[in-house]
Amino acid sequence: MTEKNVAEILKTDTVLQEVHVKGWVRTFRSNRFIALNDGSTIKNIQCVIDFENTDENTLKRITTGAAIAVNGTVVESQGRGQTVEIQVSEIEILGDSNPDEYPIQPKKHSFEFLRENAHLRMRTNTFSAVMRVRSKLSFAVHKYFQENGFNYVNTPIITGSDAEGAGEMFRVTNFEDNKAPLTEDGKIDYSKDFFGKETNLTVSGQLEAETFAMSLGKAYTFGPTFRAENSNTTRHLAEFWMIEPEVAFMDLDGNMDLAEDFIKSVINDVLENCKDDLAFLDQRLTQEEKSKPQAQRSEMSLLEKLKFVVKNNFKRVSYTEAIDILRNSKPNKKKKFQFPITDWGADLQSEHERFLVEKHFKCPVILFDYPANIKAFYMRLNDDGKTVRAMDVLFPGIGEIVGGSQREERYDVLVEKMKALDIEEQELWWYLDLRKYGTAVHSGFGLGFERLVQFTTGMSNIRDVIPFPRTPQNAEF
């Protein structure tokens, strides 16, 4: 008797084979039909038992959530919805599940309720589909970079540098509560701390990845990053995963090409390898859209949106052109934007990004050449002295999905920019060294992995695309 998973059994065209399968009971009806799922596919396999010849105590223990092992014969299904089913010859209860207490009953649950039961929510169709897509996307990311000559680098999680200059970092310290030693002027003496200096959880592996690009040519990180932003929104997490490629001898145009090719490749990969899960998520989103007012509904289904991104070129637009479009747009003139656009230099908000993508261009957009004063210190200054070689990729539904730039490779210019922002040279002496010893044009970008998963699965809240979300006031599980 062969042990098989549910996905393998459902793909088989060999009936009358004897199989052994294990999984969790989704439903048990008429004392006869078990819907069994083992996580290998969104689909359940129907297991039909001969209840007249099955011990009554065993029947009582076949409840939603219980783990069971089944021996039986694969036969053509008599019912609708599946081609094969298992005629059970033997059943064993591996783990009981009290039906009065088990939270994930076969009914509709709110996503808020499922977040409170994140340890069990993967047993629902929606979350099992999302997490399988996440897994496949993760593999596709590595596959893309490995096949294109990139070196995978693990950058530090504990760091002394703030790559973004944003200051929203989680501090790492080994001092006991209220026992931190003080300097003569009453400040905490971090020279006595574990690392001998003030350290934080990383907001980005970019600066360290640049050191690899300037040695190995092409490098990428894919790891956890942390932001201590008190943002309770559907788009922000305190802990999330970032993909950050860095490439030597590549300018901004090459950077935009890389970002577009990368996104198309990984989305195409899941379209090929997650057909059942995406079909389910597509259906789920279509139902959800029906409850929205007509004006708020998406013009495309999830699958149409994914195929559209893969097949169409991204529209490339300068920041200056985008500001003109926004300033003259209907929502701006009618004061519908929460943040009205008046002058050049405004920091674009999600509402502006989504207007450009969803209403104006109706395709993914890459904005480039942003004002220097709203972008990070390491971005290359343009000859006009007021813009930098930055680029953001904007997607429907979520706004910015990628942020990147050509990096400032000129030592003197970088030092000036750091001085203007009060960034101490000694703090980033090693980063400046890259500009002293064999400097060259180089570029890279960062892509928040959860936003990519969000787009690919059609989930509206970023907390529903990461196994255990970390948000303000929430570090459960």
Secondary structure, 3 states (H helix, E strand, C coil): CEECCHHHHHHCCCCCCEEEEEEEEEEEECCCEEEEECCCCCCCEEEECCHHHCCHHHHHHCCCCCEEEEEEEEEECCCCCCCEEEEEEEEEEEECCCCCCCCCCCCCCCHHHHHHCCCCHHHCHHHHHHHHHHHHHHHHHHHHHHHCCCEECCCCCEECCCCCCCCCCCEECCCCCCCCCECCCCCECHHHCCCCCCEEECCCCHHHHHHHHHHHCEEEEEEEEECCCCCCCCCCCCEEEEEEEEEECCCHHHHHHHHHHHHHHHHHHHHHHCHHHHHHHHHHHHHHHHCCCHHHCCCCCHHHHHHHHHHCCCEEEEHHHHHHHHHCCHHHHCCCCCCCCCCCCCCCCHHHHHHHHHHHHCCCEEEEEEEHHHCCCCECECCCCCEEEEEEEEECCCEEEEEEEEECCCHHHHHHHHHHCCCCHHHHHHHHHHHHCCCCCEEEEEEEHHHHHHHHHCCCCHHHCCCCCCECCECCC
